[in-house]
Amino acid sequence: MPFRLLDIDEQATGADKLSDVTIPIYMQFKKSEGLKPWVGGITKRRANEDKLQSVRRFRQQHSLADNPSAFFGLRAKAKTAREFQHNVLLAHNRPDQSYAIYVAPLNFDKATYFADLYVEPRYAHSPWHWRMSETRSEHLHNEWVNRYAFLPFLRSHISIAPHESVSSHDHYYAFSISGDEVSWHSPAIMDGGPFRLSDFMTARTRQIIAADGDLTSPEQALEVCREFLLQSALDPGIAENGDSPFDKLRAYGRWLTREFGIRQILLCAEKKAIVEIRDRHLR
């Protein structure tokens, strides 16, 4: 298959280590909570107003979906941490070398959440199970990627990239349960969307298949890690544990999870296979 998603806890194989296209996706998983809409008319903001009340006020003032909306707050800085987790995540969002996102469910019911794991076409239409064949190659770019976009489990999650640094954890992202209309409590409305995880992953796949530019190598992806360590006055050796750039990248991901609770997923591919896909698509 042309792609593979590799979690840091998976056993790397020889084929993985030979991947010459590697795009890290750093994820911070959050629990969504429901937020009831503002009740009554919009009144003047009180100095001691609750932050979530301010979120309700802002969403109603700007006609954003709120019946209900969902939200999650930022993580407080640990006593031993030098930096807020949010700012660490932000430092790793460097398109096209690496991406960083918050991921949270778009529903509040545990039974519904787990049911989405088993709704077809989770397996039948998964692009990661695709095999190259002459008879199907002409359908790859549109049909194959589009099916990926409709996988129920991916569509039932929001994905939000951190967009600015903070000096406090007292901030919230709020969003509609359809996966769009994202607001940030300072406050602001986030541009772009929809923000579903399926949309994010489809965009990454299309980027690799359709882009004309160079594809990110493990060494280029590792430069984002080295830059973060340098700017944070941390031990640069953290990004040098391993024989190859691929090994070093995965070792760095394990360290990042231990220290900050941020998960590293690697989108791996072979440049030769991608070139063949592009050639077939252009013919």
Order of alpha helices (4+ residues) and beta strands (2+ residues): beta-alpha-beta-beta-alpha-beta-alpha-beta-alpha-alpha-alpha-beta-beta-beta-beta-alpha-alpha-alpha-beta-alpha
